[in-house]
Amino acid sequence: MRTSSSNTLSVAIPPHHALPWLVAMAFFMQALDATILNTALPAIAGDLQRSPLAMQSAVISYALTVALLIPTSGWLADRHGSRRVFIWAVGLFSLGSLLCAMSNSLAMLVSMRIVQGVGGALMMPVARLTLLRSYPRSDFLAVMSLVTMPGLIGPVLGPLLGGWLVTVASWHWIFLINLPIGAIGIAMALHVMPDLKAEYHTFDWRGFAYFSLGLVLLSLALDLMGEVEGSGRISLLAALLGVLLMFAYVRHARQASHPLFDLNVLKIRSFSIGCLGNVCTRLGTGGIPLLLPLMLQVAFGYSANLSGWMLAPVALAALSVKPLVTRWIPRFGYRQTLLCFSVLTALSIALLALIHASTAIVWMLPALILFGACNSVQMTAMNTLAVADLPEQYTSMGNSLLSVSQQLSISFGIAVASTTLQLFHRGGSTLPHAFEATYIVLALFTLFASLIFMHLHKTDGAGRRQRALASQ
């Protein structure tokens, strides 16, 4: 184990009063970027001379990069200092945004999204870790409440801003908008971000290689399945190699003194069910934010601006039910909440299949609102369940592994949704009918996830339930 020469405990250094606002700005920039792109994908596809149905790699590449690099964030901050790593992260995110706006091909766009993802993977985990070390536990929840508010607004503003920018300017501005925010963030970080270091172990590079390459191959296998005809063998080979690498990681982790992730944390039932539920549920729900704007613009002929407005009810419904979750879960428990809302979320996705080009907007709203609300409750419940029973020695590692599973499930969900859509479309279905069939398949995936939550006990998650709910 090595020890840094800088301050390990930040409580000896009073935090700057603007530190939470700096972290909130970073949270907003990342949350906005996660939702602003989907509305603009058809316009980007037209400019890059690609099919709008083949643009999922621009979204998957970012989510997968974030998932793979999250485990390095804490180690890098401990070794190089929180201020330096945070400034690197914001700088890389901003540089990636600029290069995305300059992209003239899908390959270049995907590559620059990876650069963005490197910054995104370090930005929020390091910022959250700095807050945790800069404030006493008694103040931490109040600080996090302030920080997460912009992150909740981002998904509401993202589709509206994306559609408006594409309509009045061009798709390039959905990336360029990050540049002034990033510049302000770097300037603030130089003055208000403490440069904290801590003791650190030698990083598990071997385990990281097994884990990362395995997940990349599994994601690639899902993505290739719907790309071109005849790619089935390549997809199967990628999946097989990915599984073998994941088995290699499991074997390595059992022998390593300081593995990337201690597999003993998976023996905690509420944690393993929360993470597995995240992955399985988002196989059904993760692709909906991609499918909806594609359906509205490509299949129904809506403008990007109107498409953005149609997605706003989803985000507003998700935001509005957040306060209610803190009442439902203590009253009904995680098991009943997750079982109930798995079924309701599946129903809401199936209702999306009933939307046609001739459907009046007023009749689309109930399905969109139901999906936003039910999916929000389910995600909050799964995330808080995963960390509710973690003992102190697994808190940091558990949070990191949960974040990885969340990002991975997003990339897997997008890959499954886009692959399913393209398979139906290539099979002879018209585009509207392909969307209908895809929604039904995704609803079944979501319904299947309820079988996982049946393994919960009534008391699972009760140990630290209130603290877990308050941190969401």
C-alpha positions in Angstrom: 0.0 0.0 0.0 1.2 3.5 -0.8 0.4 6.7 1.0 0.2 10.1 -0.5 1.8 13.2 0.9 -1.3 15.4 0.7 -4.2 15.7 3.1 -6.1 12.5 3.6 -8.9 13.9 5.8 -10.6 17.0 4.3 -12.5 17.9 7.5 -9.2 19.7 8.6 -9.7 22.0 5.6 -13.0 23.9 5.7 -14.8 23.4 2.3 -15.3 26.4 0.1 -19.0 27.5 0.1 -19.1 27.3 -3.7 -18.0 23.7 -3.9 -21.5 22.2 -4.0 -22.4 24.6 -6.8 -19.3 23.4 -8.8 -20.4 19.8 -8.4 -24.0 20.7 -9.3 -22.7 22.3 -12.5 -20.8 19.1 -13.4 -23.9 17.0 -12.6 -26.1 19.2 -14.8 -23.6 19.1 -17.7 -23.5 15.3 -17.6 -27.2 14.8 -17.1 -28.0 17.2 -19.9 -25.6 15.4 -22.3 -27.2 12.1 -21.5 -30.6 13.2 -22.8 -30.0 16.0 -25.3 -28.4 13.7 -28.0 -31.4 11.3 -28.5 -33.6 14.0 -30.0 -30.9 15.1 -32.4 -29.9 11.6 -33.7 -32.1 11.7 -36.9 -30.6 15.1 -37.8 -27.0 13.9 -37.2 -27.7 10.7 -39.2 -28.9 12.8 -42.2 -25.8 15.0 -42.0 -23.5 12.0 -41.8 -25.4 10.1 -44.5 -26.3 7.2 -42.2 -29.6 5.5 -41.4 -31.2 6.9 -38.2 -31.7 3.3 -37.1 -28.0 2.7 -37.1 -26.9 5.6 -34.8 -27.1 3.7 -31.5 -23.3 3.3 -31.4 -23.0 7.1 -30.7 -25.0 6.6 -27.5 -23.6 3.1 -26.5 -19.9 4.2 -26.9 -20.4 6.9 -24.3 -22.3 4.8 -21.7 -19.9 1.9 -22.1 -16.8 4.1 -21.7 -18.2 5.6 -18.5 -19.1 2.1 -17.1 -15.6 0.8 -17.8 -13.6 3.7 -16.3 -15.7 4.4 -13.2 -13.6 1.9 -11.2 -10.4 4.0 -11.9 -11.9 7.3 -10.7 -11.3 6.8 -6.9 -7.8 5.4 -7.4 -6.8 8.3 -9.7 -8.2 10.9 -7.3 -6.4 9.3 -4.3 -3.1 9.2 -6.2 -3.1 12.4 -8.2 -5.4 14.6 -6.2 -9.1 15.4 -6.5 -8.6 18.9 -8.0 -6.2 17.7 -10.7 -8.3 14.7 -11.8 -11.6 16.8 -11.7 -10.0 19.4 -14.0 -8.7 16.7 -16.3 -12.2 15.2 -16.4 -14.0 18.4 -17.2 -11.3 19.3 -19.8 -11.6 15.9 -21.5 -15.4 16.1 -21.5 -15.3 19.6 -23.1 -12.7 18.6 -25.6 -14.7 15.5 -26.5 -17.8 17.8 -27.0 -15.9 20.1 -29.3 -14.5 17.2 -31.4 -18.0 15.6 -31.5 -19.3 18.8 -33.0 -16.5 18.7 -35.6 -17.3 15.1 -36.6 -17.9 14.4 -40.3 -18.5 10.6 -40.0 -20.1 8.2 -37.6 -16.8 6.6 -36.9 -15.3 9.9 -35.8 -18.4 10.8 -33.7 -18.2 7.4 -31.9 -14.5 8.0 -31.2 -15.1 11.4 -29.8 -17.9 10.2 -27.7 -15.4 7.8 -26.1 -13.2 10.8 -25.3 -16.3 12.5 -23.7 -17.0 9.3 -21.8 -13.5 9.2 -20.3 -14.2 12.7 -18.9 -17.7 11.7 -17.8 -16.5 8.6 -16.0 -14.1 10.6 -13.8 -16.1 13.9 -13.4 -19.0 12.9 -11.1 -17.4 10.1 -9.1 -14.5 12.3 -8.2 -16.8 15.3 -7.4 -19.0 13.1 -5.2 -15.9 11.6 -3.4 -14.6 15.2 -2.8 -17.9 16.2 -1.2 -18.0 13.1 1.0 -14.5 13.9 2.3 -15.1 17.7 2.6 -18.3 17.6 4.7 -19.3 15.8 7.9 -21.8 13.1 7.5 -24.4 15.2 9.3 -24.3 17.8 6.4 -23.7 15.4 3.5 -27.4 14.6 2.7 -28.3 18.3 2.6 -25.4 19.0 0.3 -26.2 16.1 -2.0 -29.8 17.3 -2.2 -28.6 20.6 -3.6 -26.2 18.9 -6.0 -28.7 16.4 -7.4 -31.4 19.0 -8.3 -29.7 20.1 -11.5 -29.2 16.4 -12.4 -33.0 16.0 -12.1 -33.6 19.1 -14.3 -31.2 18.0 -17.0 -33.4 15.1 -18.3 -36.4 17.5 -18.5 -34.4 20.2 -20.3 -32.3 17.9 -22.5 -35.0 16.8 -25.1 -36.5 20.3 -25.3 -33.1 22.0 -25.8 -31.9 19.3 -28.2 -35.0 19.6 -30.4 -34.9 23.5 -30.3 -31.2 23.7 -31.2 -31.6 21.3 -34.1 -34.6 23.3 -35.4 -33.2 26.8 -35.0 -29.5 26.1 -35.5 -27.9 22.7 -36.1 -27.1 19.5 -34.3 -23.5 20.7 -33.6 -24.8 23.0 -30.9 -25.9 20.1 -28.7 -22.2 19.5 -28.1 -20.9 23.1 -28.3 -23.2 24.1 -25.5 -20.9 22.2 -23.1 -17.9 24.4 -23.9 -18.8 27.5 -21.9 -20.2 25.4 -19.0 -16.9 23.4 -19.0 -14.8 26.6 -19.0 -16.7 28.0 -16.1 -16.3 24.6 -14.3 -12.5 24.6 -14.8 -12.1 28.2 -13.6 -14.2 27.5 -10.5 -12.3 24.2 -9.8 -9.0 26.1 -9.7 -10.3 28.2 -6.8 -12.8 26.0 -4.9 -12.0 22.4 -5.4 -9.7 21.0 -2.6 -6.8 18.9 -3.8 -7.3 15.8 -1.7 -5.3 12.7 -1.8 -5.4 9.5 0.3 -3.8 6.1 0.8 -4.1 3.9 -2.2 -3.3 0.3 -3.2 -1.6 -0.7 -6.4 -4.4 -0.7 -9.0 -5.6 -4.1 -10.2 -4.7 -3.6 -13.9 -5.0 -7.3 -14.7 -8.5 -7.5 -13.3 -9.4 -4.3 -15.0 -8.2 -5.7 -18.4 -10.3 -8.9 -17.9 -13.4 -7.0 -16.7 -13.2 -4.2 -19.3 -12.5 -6.3 -22.4 -15.2 -8.8 -21.4 -17.8 -6.2 -21.1 -16.7 -4.5 -24.4 -17.1 -7.8 -26.2 -20.5 -8.5 -24.7 -21.7 -5.1 -25.7 -20.2 -5.5 -29.2 -22.0 -8.8 -29.6 -25.4 -7.2 -28.8 -24.7 -4.3 -31.1 -23.5 -6.4 -34.1 -26.5 -8.6 -33.9 -28.6 -6.0 -35.7 -26.0 -4.2 -37.7 -25.7 -6.2 -41.0 -26.9 -9.5 -42.2 -24.4 -12.3 -41.8 -22.9 -10.9 -38.6 -24.3 -13.6 -36.4 -21.1 -15.7 -36.3 -19.0 -12.6 -35.3 -21.6 -11.7 -32.7 -21.6 -15.2 -31.3 -17.7 -15.3 -31.2 -17.6 -11.9 -29.4 -20.2 -13.0 -26.9 -18.2 -16.3 -26.2 -14.9 -14.4 -25.7 -16.7 -11.9 -23.5 -18.1 -14.6 -21.2 -14.7 -16.3 -21.1 -13.0 -13.1 -20.0 -15.6 -12.5 -17.3 -14.9 -16.0 -16.0 -11.2 -15.2 -16.0 -11.9 -12.1 -13.9 -13.9 -14.1 -11.4 -11.0 -16.5 -11.0 -8.5 -13.6 -10.7 -10.7 -11.8 -8.2 -10.8 -14.8 -5.9 -7.0 -14.9 -5.8 -6.0 -11.2 -5.9 -5.2 -9.4 -2.6 -6.8 -6.2 -3.8 -9.1 -7.0 -6.7 -11.0 -4.4 -8.8 -14.2 -5.6 -7.2 -14.4 -7.9 -4.2 -16.8 -10.7 -5.2 -17.9 -11.1 -1.5 -20.1 -8.1 -1.9 -22.3 -10.1 -4.2 -23.1 -12.4 -1.3 -25.3 -9.6 0.1 -28.7 -10.5 -1.3 -30.2 -7.1 -1.5 -27.1 -5.7 -3.3 -26.9 -8.5 -5.9 -30.6 -8.4 -6.6 -30.5 -4.6 -6.9 -27.6 -4.8 -9.4 -29.0 -7.7 -11.4 -32.4 -6.1 -11.4 -30.9 -2.9 -12.8 -29.3 -4.8 -15.8 -32.3 -7.0 -16.6 -34.9 -4.2 -16.2 -33.0 -1.8 -18.4 -32.8 -4.4 -21.1 -36.4 -3.5 -21.5 -36.4 0.2 -20.5 -32.9 1.4 -21.4 -33.7 1.8 -25.1 -37.0 3.7 -24.8 -35.3 7.2 -24.7 -33.7 6.3 -28.0 -36.7 4.7 -29.6 -39.2 7.4 -28.8 -37.6 10.3 -30.7 -36.7 7.9 -33.6 -40.3 6.8 -33.8 -41.7 10.3 -33.7 -39.3 11.8 -36.2 -38.5 8.9 -38.6 -41.7 6.9 -38.6 -44.3 9.6 -37.8 -42.6 12.6 -39.4 -42.6 14.9 -36.4 -40.1 17.8 -36.2 -37.1 17.6 -33.8 -38.6 20.4 -31.8 -42.0 18.8 -31.4 -40.3 15.5 -30.7 -38.4 17.1 -27.8 -41.7 18.5 -26.4 -43.2 15.0 -26.5 -40.4 13.6 -24.4 -40.8 16.3 -21.7 -43.8 14.6 -20.0 -41.7 11.4 -19.5 -39.0 13.4 -17.6 -41.5 15.6 -15.7 -43.5 12.5 -14.6 -40.2 10.9 -13.4 -39.3 14.0 -11.5 -42.7 14.5 -9.9 -42.9 11.0 -8.3 -39.5 11.2 -6.7 -40.8 12.6 -3.4 -43.5 9.9 -3.2 -41.0 7.0 -3.3 -39.8 7.9 0.2 -43.3 7.1 1.4 -44.1 4.1 -0.7 -41.0 2.0 0.0 -41.1 2.3 3.9 -44.8 1.5 3.8 -44.8 -1.5 1.3 -41.2 -2.6 1.3 -38.9 -3.2 -1.6 -40.3 -6.5 -2.6 -43.9 -5.4 -3.2 -42.8 -2.0 -4.7 -40.5 -3.6 -7.3 -42.9 -6.4 -8.2 -45.7 -4.0 -8.6 -43.8 -1.4 -10.6 -42.1 -4.0 -12.8 -45.6 -5.0 -14.0 -46.7 -1.4 -14.4 -43.6 -0.4 -16.3 -44.0 -3.3 -18.6 -47.6 -2.3 -19.2 -46.6 1.3 -20.0 -44.1 0.1 -22.6 -46.7 -2.1 -24.2 -49.1 0.9 -24.4 -46.4 2.7 -26.5 -47.1 0.0 -29.1 -50.6 1.4 -29.5 -49.3 4.8 -30.6 -49.7 5.4 -34.3 -48.9 8.4 -36.6 -52.6 9.3 -36.6 -52.9 9.2 -32.8 -53.7 12.6 -31.4 -51.0 14.0 -29.1 -53.4 14.2 -26.2 -53.9 10.4 -26.3 -50.1 9.8 -26.4 -49.6 11.6 -23.1 -51.0 9.0 -20.7 -48.7 6.3 -22.0 -45.7 8.6 -21.9 -46.5 9.9 -18.4 -47.2 6.3 -17.1 -43.8 5.1 -18.4 -41.9 8.1 -16.9 -43.5 7.7 -13.5 -43.3 3.9 -13.1 -39.8 3.7 -14.5 -38.7 6.4 -12.1 -40.1 4.6 -9.1 -38.6 1.3 -10.2 -35.1 2.8 -10.8 -35.0 4.6 -7.5 -36.2 1.5 -5.6 -33.5 -0.7 -7.3 -30.7 1.7 -6.7 -31.6 2.3 -3.0 -32.1 -1.4 -2.4 -28.6 -2.2 -3.7 -26.9 0.1 -1.1 -29.4 -0.2 1.8 -27.8 -3.2 3.5 -24.1 -2.7 2.6 -21.8 -2.8 5.6 -19.2 0.0 5.9 -16.3 -1.9 4.5 -18.2 -2.5 1.2 -19.9 1.0 0.9 -17.3 2.5 -1.5 -16.9 -0.6 -3.6 -20.6 -1.3 -3.7 -21.4 2.2 -4.9 -18.8 1.9 -7.6 -20.0 -1.5 -8.8 -23.6 -0.2 -8.7 -22.6 2.7 -10.9 -20.9 0.4 -13.3 -24.0 -1.8 -13.5 -26.2 1.2 -14.2 -24.1 2.4 -17.1 -23.7 -1.0 -18.5 -27.4 -1.7 -18.4 -28.0 1.5 -20.3 -25.6 0.5 -23.1 -27.0 -3.1 -23.1 -30.6 -1.8 -23.2 -29.9 0.5 -26.1 -28.2 -2.3 -28.0 -31.1 -4.7 -27.4 -33.7 -2.1 -28.5 -31.9 -1.0 -31.6 -31.0 -4.7 -32.6 -34.7 -5.8 -32.1 -36.0 -2.8 -34.2 -33.6 -3.5 -37.0 -34.3 -7.3 -37.0 -38.1 -6.6 -37.3 -37.5 -4.0 -40.0 -35.2 -6.2 -42.0 -37.6 -9.1 -41.6 -40.2 -7.2 -43.8 -42.1 -5.2 -41.3 -42.9 -1.6 -42.1 -41.1 0.9 -39.8 -44.2 1.7 -37.7 -45.0 -2.0 -37.3 -41.3 -2.7 -36.4 -41.6 -0.1 -33.6 -44.8 -1.7 -32.3 -43.2 -5.2 -32.2 -40.1 -3.9 -30.6 -42.1 -2.3 -27.8 -43.9 -5.6 -27.1 -40.5 -7.4 -26.9 -39.1 -4.8 -24.5 -42.2 -5.0 -22.4 -41.7 -8.7 -22.0 -38.0 -8.2 -21.0 -39.2 -5.7 -18.3 -41.8 -8.2 -17.1 -39.2 -10.9 -16.9 -37.2 -8.8 -14.4 -40.0 -9.1 -11.9 -39.0 -12.8 -11.4 -35.7 -11.5 -10.0 -37.4 -9.4 -7.3 -39.5 -12.4 -6.2 -36.3 -13.6 -4.4 -36.4 -10.6 -2.1 -37.5 -11.1 1.5 -39.8 -8.6 3.1 -37.1 -7.2 5.4 -34.4 -6.8 2.7 -33.2 -3.2 2.5 -34.7 -2.2 5.8 -31.3 -1.7 7.6 -30.3 1.7 6.1 -33.4 2.4 4.0 -33.9 6.0 5.0 -30.3 7.0 4.3 -30.3 5.2 1.0 -33.6 6.9 -0.1 -32.4 10.3 1.0 -29.2 10.0 -1.1 -31.2 9.5 -4.4 
